Amino acid sequence: MIDKFTLEECKRDPKVLRAKIKSLAYAIEQSQKMIDESLMSAKSLTFLKRKVADSQQDLEILYLLK
């Protein structure tokens, strides 16, 4: 979940918002590649998938601010 400070900064400064969106989108993309190519344990994959889902929710929130 996005912390309150980051959310306020994104509301205040469009440059911060764009940077955060770009950063999250890249992280999600890279994490998806790791999941697709992974030989991790099921427990580790589940954890990573949860983190990706959380990041996708954060990204949706940021797009709403845009």
GIWOGI-V517152 format. One record per residue. N is the residue number from 0. SS is DSSP state (alpha for helix, beta for strand, coil for the rest). BURIAL is I if it has 16 or more other ideal C-beta (glycine too) atoms within 10 Angstrom, else O. D_FIRST is the distance of its C-alpha to the first C-alpha in Angstrom with 1 decimal. Layout:
# GIWOGI-V517152
{{N SS BURIAL D_FIRST} {N SS BURIAL D_FIRST}}
This chain:
# GIWOGI-V517152
{{0 coil O 0.0} {1 coil I 3.8} {2 coil O 6.3} {3 alpha O 9.2} {4 alpha O 11.6} {5 alpha O 10.2} {6 alpha I 9.9} {7 alpha O 13.4} {8 alpha O 14.8} {9 alpha I 13.9} {10 alpha O 15.7} {11 alpha O 18.5} {12 coil O 19.2} {13 alpha O 19.5} {14 alpha O 20.0} {15 alpha O 16.6} {16 alpha I 15.1} {17 alpha O 17.3} {18 alpha O 16.7} {19 alpha I 12.9} {20 alpha I 13.6} {21 alpha O 16.4} {22 alpha O 14.6} {23 alpha I 11.8} {24 alpha O 14.6} {25 alpha O 16.8} {26 alpha O 14.5} {27 alpha I 14.1} {28 alpha O 17.8} {29 alpha O 18.7} {30 alpha I 16.8} {31 alpha O 18.6} {32 alpha O 21.8} {33 alpha O 21.3} {34 alpha O 20.8} {35 alpha O 23.8} {36 coil O 26.0} {37 coil O 24.9} {38 coil O 27.3} {39 coil O 24.6} {40 coil O 24.9} {41 alpha O 23.5} {42 alpha O 21.3} {43 alpha O 19.8} {44 alpha O 19.5} {45 alpha O 17.7} {46 alpha O 15.1} {47 alpha I 14.8} {48 alpha O 14.6} {49 alpha O 11.7} {50 alpha O 9.8} {51 alpha I 11.2} {52 alpha O 10.3} {53 alpha O 6.5} {54 alpha I 7.4} {55 alpha O 9.8} {56 alpha O 7.8} {57 alpha I 6.1} {58 alpha I 9.8} {59 alpha O 11.2} {60 alpha O 9.7} {61 alpha I 11.2} {62 alpha O 14.3} {63 alpha O 14.8} {64 alpha O 15.0} {65 coil O 17.5}}
